[in-house]
Amino acid sequence: VVGADTSKLLAGIGLMTLIIGFGAQSLIKDIISGMFIVFEGEFQVGDIVVINGHRGIVHDIGMRTTKVLGIDDEEGNLKIFNNSEITEVLNMTYKPSWVACRINIESGQDIAYVEEVLRRELPKIREKCPLMMTEPEYRGVDRLGDSGVQLVIFCTCNELHLSKVRRFLNRWLIQIFYDYEINVPSFSITISQPDTS
C-alpha cells in the first residue's frame, strides 16, 4: 500500500528472528535447568557443594545462574555458573565429612610403640578441638614407602570446618611424634664440588 518492498522486509524480519532464536537458545536451556534445580532440590542456598570441581557455599540460585562462594583457599571468590553448564554436583552438607590425616614414620620404628602412643594421645586431641564431631581414630598402616611407613588417622567434622580440622589434626600429630621421639622421614641433599685448587 505504501510502496515498500515487502519481500526485503520479510527477509529481514526472518533473519532477525533466526538470530534471536539462536541467541535465546542458551538462555532457555539455563532457565529450564534452573527450574529443575529448584524443583528437585539437589542443593539449596547455604549448602556446601562441589560443582564442576569448584568447592564452595551456595550463595544464590537464580533461574539463569547459580552463584557459589568459594571457601578455604578460594575464600571470598564468587563463582557464577550458568545453570545449563552444571554437569557434576557433589552436595557435602547432608552428612558429616571425613577428615583423613596421613603421616609417615621412619622405617624401623617400633609400630607397636607408635600405636600405643596414638591410642593414649588421640582422645586428648578432641578435647582441644571442639570442631571435631568424633574422636580421631587410628586406622592402621596405609602404605609402605621407600623411606617410611604411612599411617592414617580419621575423624569427622562439619564440611565447613574440614580444612581447619585437618590442619589442627596434622599439627597435633606431629607434635605428639616429636614429644615421644617418633621419627618422621626427612630428606637431605648433599652437594659436593671438585677442588679446583
N, C-alpha and C positions, 0 to 999 in steps of 0.2 A: 504493500500500500504506500509506503513512504519511499520506495525505490531502493532499499538496501539489498545487498546481495546475501540472501538468507543461507545459501549453501556455505559460504565462508563463515558466517555467524554460527551456524550449527556445527561446523567442523571445529571451530574454536572452542565452543562450549563442550563438545565431546572430548577434546584434548584436555581441557581443564578438569573435567570430571574424572578422566583416567589418571591424571597426576594426583588429584586429591585422594582418589581411591587407593593408589599405591602408598601415598603418604600416611593415610589413616589406617592402613593395614596393621602396622606395628602398634599403633595406639589402641586399636580394637583388641588385639591379642593381649596387650598389657592389662586392659580393663577386665577382660574375661578371666585372665589368670588371677587378678586381684580379687575378683568375686569368689573364685574357688578357694583362695587362701583364707578369706574372711569366713565363708560359709563352712568350710571343712575344719577350721580351727587348728591347722597344722602348727601354728605358733601365734603368740599374742604379744602385744606390747609389754615389755618388761622381761620377756623370756630371753635366756642366753642361748644363742644358736650359732651354728657354723653354716653359712650359706656360701656355696661355691668356694669353699676354702677360707672364707673370711669369718673370724670369730668375734662376736660382739653381742650387745644387748639390743633387742628390737626397740627402736625409738619411735617409729611411726609406720603404720600400714595404710597406704592410700590405695585408691582404685587403680593408679597407674604405676606407682613406685613403692618400694619398701626401703626404709632407712634404718641402718644398723650402726650403732655407736660402738666403735672399737674399744676393747678392754686390754689390759696387760700392756704389751709393748706398743700397741696402737691406740692407747687410751686417748680419747678426745677426738679421734678422727671419725667423721661421719661418712659411711659408705652408702651410696644410693644405688639400689638395684632396680632395673625395670622388671616388673613382675613376670613378664614372659621369659626373661632370661634366667630366672631362678630354677635351676635344674636339680640341685642337691641341697637338702636341708637336714641338718642334724640338730634336734632340739635337746639341749643339755639340761633342761630345767626340771624334768619330771622326777628324776631320781638323784640321790647323792652321787657325786663323781668320785672316781678312784684316783688317788694320788700314788704314783709309783716312784719310789726312790731307789736307784741302783747305785751301789757303791762298791768299789774294788778294794780287796785286801791283797797283800803280797802273797805270792806262792810260798808255801812252807809255814804259814801261820797256823796255829792250832785252831781248827774250825770249832771244836767243842768249846774251847775257851771263849771264842768270839760269840758263839751262840748263847752261852751262859751270860755274858755281859749284856747282850741285847735283850734277853728275857728279863734281866734285872732293871735295865735302864729305860727301855721303850715305854713302859707305863708312866714314867715320870715326865716324858715329853708332852703327853696330852695335857697334863696339869698346867704346863706352861703355855699351851696354845689352845684357847677356848674355841678357835675356829674349826678344830678337828671334830668331826662327828663321832669317830670311833678311835679306839686306841691303835697306835701303829702296830702292825703285825708283821713279824719276820716270816717270809715265805720260803726261805732256803737259798741254795746256790743256784743262780740263774744262768751263769755262763762260766766256762773255763777259758781263760785267755793266756797269751804268751807270757805275760809278766804278772798275772794275778788272777784272783778268783772273784767273780762278781756276785754280790749278794743283793737280794731285792726285799724291800720293805714296803708295805701298803698301808694306807689309811683312807678314810672317806671324808669328804667335806662338801660344802655347797660349791657349785661350779663357779660362782662369782669369786670365791676365795682360793681357787685352785693354785694359782701361781704363788700367792703368799704362803700357803700351807707347804707347798713343795720347797720353797726357799727356806722356810723355817725348819722343816724336817732335815734338809740337807745340812744346814748349819749345825744342828744339834747332833746329828750322826757323826759328823767329822770331829766335833768337839769330844764326843764320847770316845772315839777311837784315839784321839790324842791323849785323853785322860788315862786310858787303860793301856797305852803304849801298843796299840794295834797299828801296824804299819800299813800304809796305803802305797801303791806303786808310785814311784817318782822317776822321771826320765831326766837324764843328764847328758849333755853333749860335750865331748872332749874335742877341742880344736888344737891341732898341732901344726907347726910350720917348720920348714927346714932352716937350719942355722946357716945363714949366708956369710958369716964372718970367716 
